Amino acid sequence: MFSYETYDRVMAGLGDKVVQGLLEATDMTRADLHHNRTQVPVFVAEQSEGNLAGWIRDRLWRNCVRALGEVEEVEAMEKGNACHLRVNDKYLIRVKRHHPNGKIAAREPLGRGRSFWVQDTVALPNLHEVRLAAGYEWKRDTRQIGETVISMRDGINKLVWYSRLASTNEIQLPGSVLVFPTDTVNEPIAPTIEFGAIEEQERGQEES
């Protein structure tokens, strides 16, 4: 019977270097956003939510490449708006913005058919590819980058688990970080509808 990879197992499989690299990339992106707001505050104030999401996505991806570029187990892959990190030929991570309840936006249809987020249940145990989302938690009210986060879902509608990671100033070993449960695990996720006008601006644009 197929069973999902647990949070602890995924963290151990990714390893300390990858986890640390994700944390550093978020910190660098947060610094980039602060610098941008300090230098040209009027531009940032007038920037639409969708354009801001795209700008942050680009910075986060570049910072992931910088932070993880020397890690032998990691391969960075970029195709259009899709940015992936392949780790140990087992984990495929897409860089994404998360909302506090674990929701993400995606341009793919909400059906399970060919979605990137559908976990492979056909391969033999320990041979299937595990697909993850990693990035940051977005504080919409203040338009700030929050904690580094990682999550697993099976299709865009089903959140399996979701965790905030420690900051680089308080780094913890993989597996020791609390997994934050959500009440949306078995509920449909429709990010372009629930958040009204802001999410409508993001329709058709991949969030980071």
N, C-alpha and C positions, 0 to 999 in steps of 0.2 A: 504494500500500500504506500502511495506517495505521501510524504510528510514534508512540510516546509522547513527550510533551514532556520534554526533558532537564531536569535540575536547573538547569543554568546558564541555560537559556532561560527557565524559570519564574521564577528569581530576577530576571532582567533584566526580564521582563514585569511582575512585581509592583512593582519599583522600590524605591529606598532608603527612601522614606517608609513604605511598608507593612511592609517588613522591620524597620525601626527600631520601628514601632508594635507589632509582635508581640513584639519583645524587651522593650519597655517594659511591655507588658501582663503578661508573665510575671513581670517584676521586681516590679511592683505587687502581683500576686497572691501572690507569695512573701512580700512584706512584710505583706500582709493575714493570711496564715496565721500568721506569726510573732506579729503583734499579738494575734490571737485566742488563741493558745496562751499568751501572756504574761498576758493579762487573765483568762481563764477556763480554766486548764490542765486542770482536772478534767473539764470538758465535752468538750474535745478528746480527752483520754485515753480517755473512755468512748464516743466517737463510733464508730459502725460504719464499716467501710471504704466501704460503699456510700453512706452519708450524707455522709461526708467527701468522696467523689468528687463528689457532687452540689453540695456547698457550694463546693468549689474551682471547679467548672464555672461556677457562677453568678458568682463573683467574677471569674474569668478573662474571661468574656463581657463583664461590665460594664466591666472594665478595657480590653478591646479597643475597645469603643465609645468610651471616653474618649480612648484613645491615637490612634484613627484617625478620630474623629468629624469632624475638620476637614480630612481628606484628601479632596480632590474626587473622586478616582478610586474611592473606596470607598463601598459601600452596605451598611449593617448591616441584616440581616433576622432577625427572631426569630419563630418559630412553634412554640409548645409547648416541647418540650425541644430542638428543632433550632435551632441558632444558626449563621447563615451570614454570611460577608463576601463580597460580590461586588466584584471588582476589575476595572476596565476592561472590563466586560461580557464578560470571557473566563474569568476564574478564579473559581471558587466554592469558598470555604474553609469547612470545618466545624471548629469549635473542639473539640479532642479531647485526652484524656489518652493518652499513649503509654507502652508498656512498653519497656525498653531494647532489645529485639529488634525493635521496630517494630510490635508487635501493638497493636491497639485493640479495644475492645468496641463492639458495635452491637446495637441492638434489632431490626434488620431480619433477615429470614431469611438463612441463609448462602448460599442459592442466588443466582445472578447476575441473575435475572429483572428485578426493579424496584429493585434496590439503588441507593442514592445513589452508591455507590462504583464502579459500573461506568462506565468511561470511554466517551465517545461516539465510536464508530468509523464512524458513518454520514455525519456532516457532511463537507463539503468541507474540504480541508487549510486550516489557519489559521482556520477558522470554528467548529470544534468547541469546546464548553465543557470546560475542564479542571477536574477536581474534586480538591481537595487536603484534607489534614488538617493542622492546625497547632495547636500548644499547648505542652505540656511533657512532659518525660520523668519518670515517677513512680519515686521510689526507695522501693520497697515496704518494705524492711527497716527504714528509718528514718522512713518516712512523710513524706518531704520532696519538695518540688518541685525537679526538676533543671533541665537546660538547656532552652532554647526549641528546639523541633523542628518540622520540616515534612516531610511525606511524600506520596507518590503511590501509589495502589494501583488495581488494576483488579478490582473486586469485593473483598469483604472478605478473600478468601483469597489474593490475589496482591499482594504488595508489590513495587512497581516500583523505588522508591528511597526513601531515608530519610536525613535529615541533621540533625545538631545544629548550631545556629547559635551564633555568638559571643555573649558577654554584652554588655550595653550599655557596659560599661567597656572592652571590647576589640572594638569594632565593626569588622567587615570589610565590604568591598564585596561586593554580591551576586555569586556566582560564584566567590569565592575561598575559600569555606568548604568544607572536606573533606566529601565524601559518604561516610558510613559504610556499607559493604556489610553485609548480614546474610545468614545462611544459611537464611532462611525465605522467600525470594522465591517459590519454587515449591511451598512446603509449605502444606497446609491450616492455617488459623488458627481455633482454637476457644477464644476467651478465657474462656468461661464454664465450661470443663472443665479446662483445663491448670493453672489456678491454684487448683484445689480449692475449699476452703471460702470463701476470700476472694472469689473470682470468683462463687461461688454467691450470695453476699450482693448482688452487683451485678447479678444477672439481672433483667431487666426495667427497669433504670434506666440511662439514658444517662450514660456517663462523659464528663467534660470532657477 
